[in-house]
Structures are given as structure tokens and as C-alpha cells.
């Protein structure tokens, strides 16, 4: 039996066969159109973003990326970027600034004259890694300013070549700054804190800034007082890293009013004060030395440490410092205070452990003090004085041992 197929049946079968093919083709066209639209949008957009990572190449792209963040975001500089105003890290944002350049040649974020390069606002978080925050030579402005409640975390990169009134490199109000790595160098403060300034916020009795240094290097900075770090109030603790080769009139390495503590393997080395406190100048608040080393610093008074507050040494080493007058290792003396009345306040120095050695001064190669010196332990040895008191000399008051 022969089955005959008509033309109508053949056409019907052909149409049925084509329908799936046509549907597939339509789907392909739709998908390609969507991909093309996305590509065009990305090309037309000011920034290229993928999974919380944004690449930027100019100020317009950078500002847009920072302003529009809604989640923790990494912003990568693809070129040096020159700013016309301070880059503001918004409240409640969390931003990481880094660069795509290699480790030996980071891209730069260059601040405008008269403007801080970066400002971290209330409750904003900025992480710095692998960029250089700077100004052109001759321009004014701090590198990073951290406002009340803001947070700066530095794990790499560099803050250098900035000039401010307070805090040439970093100016911390009542926010916080954690330094895990990187370099703060070659910054200048006309008044306080060439490298880092830690001060007060709008309510100084309630809010104070804090600085925690676990690593990195603060080097080659200068200021009127506090060449490396100036602590106006609040807290500064350091357990790692280096504070070296800084210069000031007082407190070549660190000048502190607030609470300052040293531990771990931190080094304060080769700083210079033209008057007092080559390594550390403690004006008021407590200074606790648990570990680390204060060495090779110079000043007229207090080559290693000049203490006008409350200094407690339970570890660490003060070695190879030089004073042109008194206290090669430590000078613990009197400071004039007009609160609550015009009086001289004598410093207090308690030593229970640690080593003070190989320091030099005309008076008190190791220690020269007014006020009270309580020695419960530790070593004071091999210090040298040309006029009296190789290890310890005193003006007056009490030496308990």
C-alpha cells in the first residue's frame, strides 16, 4: 500500500520543524541584545565595577565611586589622580583605596592646595593600601583628616609630602587610626605632629582620638613639637613598627599629653629634639614602657625620654641616647602648669624592670631627675656623665630604691 503525502502536509511539517529553531534564534538575539546593552552601559558609565571592586582613572570617576558606595568597596587607582578638592569618605561607608601599580611604584592621590587630600567623616571607614597620599611641593594640606567617629586603617602604601598646621601626614580628631603597615614620611606640621596628630573632637571631655601602631614606619617628619607623633589627648599605643629620624623642638619622636604606652618590638630611634625629649617628651599623662627600644635619640635635655608627667618602666630598653645637658637616657623634671594654679609640677618616675644603658650626658648619663624616682628593679648600667652621676643624678626631692 502506497501512502501519498500532499503538499499541504509537507508544508505543515516544515512549519512545525521551524518553530523551535525560530524560538531559539529569538532567544539568542534577546540575550545578545541584553549583553550589548550592558556593555554599552559599562562603556558609557564613568566607572567600571564588578563585585564591589571599582577601577578609576580620574577625579570625576573617583568621587562618583566614593559617593555612590552602598557596601564595602575596593576602589583601585589606575593612574595618578590630581584632586581639586578634598576627597570625602561618607558617613557609614567602608572604602578601601589601593592602586593597580606594582609594589615599588604606587599610584598617587594628589591633594589640592589648601585642602586635605582625604577627609574621613563621622562613622566612615577608610582602608589605605598601595597608594601614595600626597601634595605637590609647596602646596598646603594634611594627607588624611579623620573626623569625629571616623576610622582610618593603614596596611600599606605611603602618606608623604604633606604640610598641615596639625598632623602633616594624619590628623585624627576624636576618631581612630590603626597603622598595620606602610610609611608616613616627609610630612611637616607648622605646629604639632609632623607625621601624626591625635587630638580632641567637639566634646573633648567625652570624646578623644586614638592611635594604635602595630607596624609600619613613621620617619623623616618634622614639626614644632612632636616630629613623629603628637598626642594632644586620648590614647596612643604602639607594639610594633618604627618611629625614626623625626625632628622637632620638643619630642623629636613622640610628644604626649594623653596616655602613651610602648610594648612589643617597637623602636623609637635616631630622632632629634633641638630642646627637650629626643625620643619621647611626656608632658602630662601616663607613659608606660612595657617593651620596645628607645635608642640613638638626641636633645639638650632628656636624650631618650623627657618626663614631666607619670612615667612607669616595667620593661624595654633605653640605650645609646645623648643629652647635651641633663639626662642622657631619662630626664624626669618639673613642668610649669597654670591648672589649677601657677605651680611647678614635678615628674614621677617608677622603674621596676627594663634596661637603661650606654647613654651619655654631662649630668646624669643614665637618669637625671627632680621630683620622685622609685626604683624597684631593672638595670641602669654603663652610662656616662662628664660632670656628675654616670648612672643617676638628681637636683632634689626623693630617690627611693
C-alpha positions in Angstrom: 0.0 0.0 0.0 1.4 3.4 -1.0 0.8 6.4 1.2 0.7 9.6 -0.7 1.8 12.9 1.0 0.2 16.0 -0.2 1.9 19.4 -0.5 -0.2 20.8 2.4 1.1 18.1 4.7 4.7 18.7 3.8 4.3 22.5 4.4 2.7 21.8 7.8 5.5 19.5 8.9 8.1 22.1 7.7 6.5 24.8 9.7 6.4 22.6 12.8 10.1 21.9 12.4 11.0 25.6 12.0 9.2 26.8 15.1 11.7 25.6 17.7 14.6 26.9 15.6 12.9 30.3 15.3 12.3 30.4 19.1 15.9 29.6 19.8 17.1 32.2 17.4 14.9 34.8 19.1 16.2 33.9 22.5 19.8 34.2 21.2 19.0 37.6 19.8 17.5 38.8 23.1 20.4 37.6 25.2 22.9 39.2 22.8 20.9 42.4 22.9 21.0 42.4 26.7 24.7 41.7 26.8 25.3 44.5 24.3 23.2 46.9 26.4 25.2 46.1 29.5 28.4 46.5 27.6 27.3 49.9 26.2 26.2 50.9 29.7 29.6 50.0 31.2 31.4 51.8 28.4 29.3 54.9 28.9 29.5 54.7 32.7 32.1 56.8 34.5 33.4 53.8 36.4 33.9 50.1 35.8 32.6 48.0 38.7 32.4 44.3 39.4 31.6 42.6 42.7 32.5 45.6 44.9 35.7 46.4 43.0 35.8 49.7 41.1 38.6 50.9 38.8 39.0 54.7 38.4 41.4 56.9 36.4 40.4 60.5 37.2 38.8 62.6 39.9 35.3 62.5 38.4 35.3 58.7 38.5 36.8 58.6 41.9 34.3 61.0 43.5 31.4 59.2 41.9 32.6 55.8 43.1 33.1 57.1 46.7 29.8 58.9 46.8 27.7 56.0 45.5 29.0 53.2 47.6 26.3 51.1 49.4 28.5 48.2 50.6 32.2 47.7 51.5 34.0 48.6 48.3 37.6 48.4 46.9 38.5 51.4 44.7 41.6 50.8 42.6 43.5 53.7 41.1 44.7 53.0 37.5 46.6 56.3 37.2 47.8 59.2 39.4 44.8 61.3 40.3 45.0 65.1 41.0 42.2 66.4 43.2 40.6 69.9 43.0 39.0 69.4 46.5 39.3 67.1 49.4 38.1 63.5 48.8 35.3 62.9 51.4 34.7 59.4 52.7 31.0 59.5 53.5 29.4 58.5 56.9 28.6 54.8 57.3 30.7 53.9 54.3 33.6 51.4 54.2 36.1 52.0 51.4 39.5 50.6 50.5 41.8 52.8 48.4 44.5 50.9 46.6 46.2 51.0 43.2 46.9 48.7 40.3 50.6 49.6 40.1 53.3 47.4 41.4 54.6 47.5 44.9 57.6 49.7 44.1 55.7 52.4 42.2 52.2 53.1 43.7 49.9 55.5 42.0 49.4 58.8 43.7 46.4 60.7 45.1 47.5 64.3 45.0 45.6 66.8 47.1 44.6 70.4 46.2 46.5 73.3 47.7 44.8 74.4 50.9 42.8 71.2 51.1 43.4 68.0 53.0 43.8 65.2 50.5 41.3 62.9 52.2 38.6 63.6 54.8 37.0 60.6 56.7 33.7 61.8 58.1 31.7 60.6 61.1 31.4 56.8 61.2 33.1 56.4 57.8 35.8 53.8 57.4 38.8 54.2 55.1 41.4 51.5 54.5 44.6 52.6 52.8 46.9 50.1 50.9 49.3 50.5 48.0 48.7 54.2 47.1 50.6 57.4 47.9 48.6 60.2 49.6 50.4 63.4 49.0 50.5 67.1 47.8 52.7 68.7 45.2 55.7 70.5 46.5 54.8 73.9 48.1 51.1 73.0 48.5 49.4 73.1 51.9 47.1 70.5 53.4 47.2 67.3 55.6 47.3 63.9 54.0 44.3 62.4 55.8 42.0 64.0 58.3 39.8 61.7 60.5 36.8 63.5 61.9 34.8 62.6 65.0 33.8 58.9 64.9 35.7 58.2 61.7 38.2 55.4 61.3 41.4 55.1 59.3 43.2 51.8 58.8 46.6 51.8 57.1 48.1 48.5 56.0 50.3 49.6 53.2 51.2 52.4 50.9 52.6 55.8 51.8 51.4 59.2 53.2 54.2 61.6 52.3 55.0 65.2 51.3 52.1 66.9 53.1 52.1 70.1 55.1 49.5 71.0 57.8 49.1 73.1 60.9 48.5 70.0 63.0 49.2 66.5 61.6 51.0 66.9 58.4 50.5 63.3 57.5 47.4 62.3 59.5 45.2 64.5 61.7 42.9 62.4 64.0 40.2 64.3 65.9 38.1 62.1 68.1 38.2 59.3 65.5 40.7 56.4 65.4 43.7 55.4 63.4 45.2 51.9 63.2 48.6 51.6 61.5 49.4 48.0 60.5 52.0 48.8 57.8 53.0 51.3 55.3 55.1 54.5 55.6 54.3 58.0 56.9 57.3 60.1 55.8 58.5 63.5 54.8 55.5 65.4 56.2 55.5 68.7 58.1 53.3 70.3 60.7 53.7 74.1 61.3 52.8 73.4 64.9 52.1 69.9 66.2 52.6 66.4 64.9 54.6 66.2 61.7 53.7 62.6 61.0 50.5 62.1 63.1 48.4 64.3 65.3 45.9 62.9 67.7 43.6 65.4 69.3 40.1 66.2 70.6 36.8 66.1 69.0 33.9 68.7 69.5 33.3 67.3 73.0 36.9 66.8 74.4 35.7 65.8 77.8 33.8 62.8 76.3 35.5 62.1 73.0 39.2 61.7 72.4 41.1 60.3 69.5 43.1 57.1 69.5 46.1 55.8 67.6 47.2 52.2 67.5 50.5 51.4 65.8 51.2 47.7 65.2 53.6 48.0 62.3 54.9 50.3 59.6 57.2 53.3 59.8 56.9 56.9 60.8 60.1 58.6 59.5 61.6 61.8 58.4 58.8 64.1 59.5 59.1 67.5 61.3 57.1 69.8 63.4 57.4 72.5 66.1 56.5 69.8 68.7 56.1 66.1 68.1 58.1 65.5 65.0 56.8 61.9 64.5 53.6 61.9 66.7 51.8 64.5 68.8 49.2 63.2 71.3 47.1 66.2 72.4 44.7 64.0 74.3 43.3 60.5 74.0 45.4 57.4 73.6 48.5 56.2 71.7 49.7 52.6 71.9 52.4 51.1 69.9 53.6 47.5 69.9 55.4 47.3 66.5 57.0 49.3 63.7 59.5 52.2 63.8 59.4 55.9 64.7 62.7 57.1 63.3 64.6 60.2 62.1 62.0 62.8 63.0 62.7 66.3 64.1 61.1 68.8 66.5 61.8 71.4 69.1 60.4 69.1 71.8 59.5 65.4 71.3 61.5 64.5 68.3 59.8 61.1 68.1 56.7 61.4 70.3 55.2 64.3 72.3 52.4 63.2 74.6 49.8 65.0 76.8 47.5 62.0 76.8 48.1 58.3 77.6 51.0 56.6 75.8 52.2 53.0 76.0 55.0 51.1 74.3 55.3 47.3 74.1 56.5 44.5 71.8 59.4 45.2 69.5 58.6 48.8 68.5 61.7 51.1 68.0 61.9 54.8 68.6 65.3 55.6 67.1 67.5 58.4 65.9 65.1 61.2 66.4 66.2 64.7 67.4 64.8 67.5 69.5 66.5 70.9 69.5 65.5 71.4 73.1 63.8 68.5 75.1 62.9 64.9 74.6 64.8 63.5 71.7 62.9 60.2 71.7 59.8 60.9 73.9 58.5 64.0 75.6 55.8 63.3 78.2 54.1 66.4 79.3 51.2 65.2 81.4 49.5 61.9 81.0 50.9 58.5 81.9 53.7 56.9 79.8 54.1 53.2 80.3 57.1 51.4 78.8 56.4 47.6 78.8 58.8 46.8 75.9 60.5 48.0 72.8 63.5 50.2 72.5 64.2 54.0 72.7 67.7 54.5 71.2 70.1 56.8 69.5 68.0 59.9 70.1 69.4 63.4 70.9 68.3 66.5 72.8 69.6 69.2 75.1 67.6 67.7 78.0 66.3 64.1 78.0 68.0 62.5 75.1 65.8 59.3 75.3 62.9 60.5 77.4 62.0 63.8 78.9 59.2 63.2 81.5 57.1 65.9 83.2 54.3 63.5 83.9 54.0 60.0 85.2 56.5 57.5 83.7 56.4 53.8 84.6 59.1 51.5 83.2 58.4 47.8 83.5 60.4 46.5 80.5 62.1 47.6 77.3 65.4 49.4 76.8 66.6 53.0 76.7 70.0 52.9 75.2 72.7 55.0 73.3 70.8 58.3 73.7 72.6 61.6 74.2 71.7 64.8 76.0 73.8 68.0 75.7 72.9 69.0 79.3 70.9 66.6 81.5 69.5 63.1 81.4 71.1 61.1 78.6 68.7 58.3 79.0 65.9 59.9 81.0 65.2 63.3 82.4 62.3 63.4 84.9 61.8 67.0 85.9 59.5 69.9 86.6 56.9 71.4 84.3 55.1 74.8 84.8 51.3 74.4 84.9 48.6 77.1 85.4 46.0 74.5 86.3 44.6 74.8 88.9 47.2 77.5 89.8 50.6 78.7 88.6 52.8 76.0 90.0 55.7 73.7 89.0 54.7 70.1 88.8 57.4 67.5 89.5 57.6 64.4 87.4 57.2 60.9 88.8 59.4 58.0 87.5 58.8 54.4 88.6 61.1 51.7 87.4 60.6 48.0 88.2 62.3 46.4 85.2 64.0 47.1 81.9 67.4 48.4 81.0 68.9 51.9 80.8 72.4 51.6 79.3 75.1 53.3 77.3 73.5 56.8 77.4 75.6 60.0 77.7 75.1 63.5 79.2 77.1 66.0 81.3 74.7 65.4 84.2 73.0 62.1 84.7 74.3 59.9 81.9 71.5 57.4 82.6 69.0 59.4 84.6 68.7 63.0 85.9 65.6 63.8 87.9 63.7 66.2 90.0 60.6 65.0 91.9 60.4 61.3 92.8 62.3 58.3 91.4 61.1 54.9 92.7 63.4 52.1 91.6 62.2 48.6 92.4 64.2 46.7 89.8 65.8 46.8 86.4 69.3 47.7 85.2 71.0 51.1 85.0 74.5 50.4 83.7 77.4 51.6 81.5 76.0 55.2 81.2 78.5 58.1 81.1 78.5 61.6 82.6 81.2 64.2 82.1 80.2 66.3 85.2 78.5 64.0 87.6 76.3 61.0 88.0 77.2 58.4 85.4 74.1 56.3 86.2 71.8 58.6 88.3 72.0 62.3 89.3 69.4 64.4 91.0 68.5 68.0 91.6 66.4 67.5 94.7 63.4 65.6 96.1 63.2 61.8 96.5 65.1 58.8 95.2 63.7 55.5 96.6 65.3 52.2 95.9 
